[in-house]
Amino acid sequence: MVMNHGIIFFTPIFAVLIGFIVFIILKKRRRSAKSIYKLIDDLEKKYIY
């Protein structure tokens, strides 16, 4: 029985790579409380004052 060692070797690498990319995208989308307060402050300065 012949096994394809390339598939066995590269599948976990691709899985980790895809997981890492998804983690980075989700981390960028989430804003910290400090950045949200800064955004609100900037909008108040622009439209109220």
TORROVEX-610767 format. One record per residue (C-alpha): x, y negated, z; residue in one letter. Coordinates in steps of 0.001 Angstrom, whole numbers, padded with zeros to 6 digits, always signed. Example, Ala and Ser with C-alpha at 12.3 -4.5 7.8 and 13.67 -1.06 7.14 Angstrom:
<gumis>
+012300+004500+007800a+013670+001060+007140s
</gumis>
This chain:
<gumis>
+000000+000000+000000m+001547-003272-001122v+000842-006389+000915m+001272-009885-000399n+003690-011438+002092h+003261-014933+000617g-000391-015046+001617i+000382-013710+005086i+003144-016279+005548f+001476-019409+004108f-002097-019036+005415t-001285-020022+009031p+000840-022936+007795i-002033-024281+005688f-004485-023811+008589a-002262-025784+010976v-001678-028489+008361l-005407-028934+007700i-006137-029027+011438g-003447-031653+011961f-004824-033852+009157i-008375-033631+010562v-007083-034500+014044f-005288-037599+012723i-008384-038781+010829i-010601-038365+013890l-008071-040119+016098k-007951-043131+013751k-011740-043419+013648r-012113-043571+017425r-011624-047077+018815r-010369-047835+022272s-012367-050069+024590a-009675-052742+024344k-009976-052948+020553s-013790-053098+020764i-013633-056001+023252y-011164-057801+021009k-013456-057311+018010l-016444-058710+019920i-014371-061663+021144d-013183-062450+017616d-016740-062306+016281l-017956-064635+019056e-015221-067152+018253k-016052-066997+014555k-019843-067356+014741y-020627-069096+018053i-017901-071672+018603y
</gumis>
